[in-house]
Amino acid sequence: MPLKNEILADLSKMNCPPWSRDTTDYDHADNGKRIAFPMQDLSKDQAWAYLKKVLIRNNNIKKSENIEIEKLFSDLVETWRNDTAFLSSITDMVLHESYQRIIGLGQRAIPLILKELQHEPDQWFWALRAITGENPVKEEDAGNIKAMAEAWIHLGKSKGWL
């Protein structure tokens, strides 16, 4: 298989955008300019070095985003807990702005919420159900925070969220 076809097959497997399949952005080390050139002009080593660089950069971006999400989540949890510590109404607790913003984080919040449940079971069930559309809690366990937390943690592990 010619080099270009091999690289295109790998790019396709990695779900790279279509534009990256025809040309390659190259960060020119001498002057910092970015230039585009056809992939067929690359040697195999150059092509793999470029792909490695892109994957490392993308991985670092994801790590940075995860750190930002974790910090935001932590801040929202702290505000929510402080503001709702003396509330007895679950409805008021889950309608709190910080709790709603956690739901707004969507799928990214699931592992963070599940870790909170592992550490300190609390009223995270509404958020988990809103985000996932699932409810693993048995009817007879409704209201039993520990059992509800265990059901969600079990589901989280089986789905790869934890």
Buried (B, 14 or more C-beta within 10 A) or exposed (E): EEBBEEBBEEBEEEEBEEEBBEEBEBEEEEEEEEEEEEBEEBEEEBBBEBBEEBEEEEEEEEEEEEEEBBEBBEEBBEBBBEBBEEEEEEEEBBEBEBBBBBBEBEEBBBBBBBBBBBEEBBBBBBBBBBBBEEBBBEEEBEEBBEBBBBBBBEBBEEEEBB
